């Protein structure tokens, strides 16, 4: 983990509530897809944890949804502003067990951390299938970005306005996969758990205090004892989770 000031290179709106912010600065502390940053905002006591969508040697891409006063404040920031950011938090996804045909499943704001993971898997020669779940067509983002990486992409919308009508589990039917990676809300996780045919990894969304394991505010029980989502997670393996 490192702390520093990162300059906003761009902050663009993708949908009515979703934005993409690119930060410039040191990325050396990022070691795995699925890690997150914690951003200090003026006037706010707690930092805001945001998943890393993508990164390279000098930039970090964050895709976030406006859901409260903190992310609304972020949406109004402009190029050139600086942010105090903790970088390289969490454990991220492990690629060791995924086999040749991994399946990536993202729901809503759980979609962004799968992007860099998809890029890495394709660079390793894997045949990647991505299932994205949204409520309506108007909420869809990053679909074309995953396609440009070379992944097969299926989209499910709850109202049937685009792609498969229903949920990510409806779009999963008939897919041949060797392992799965997912990020999204708990109801989606429980639905996936009921139908998944392989091992996999879940990236959990939890309210966090410190973001690096000191406050114990995001602890959860697992088959191997209590774990902190911010430090020991956010990624947990299917076999250790107590539902």
Order of alpha helices (4+ residues) and beta strands (2+ residues): beta-beta-beta-beta-beta-alpha-beta-beta-alpha-beta-alpha-beta-beta-alpha-beta-alpha-beta-beta-beta-beta
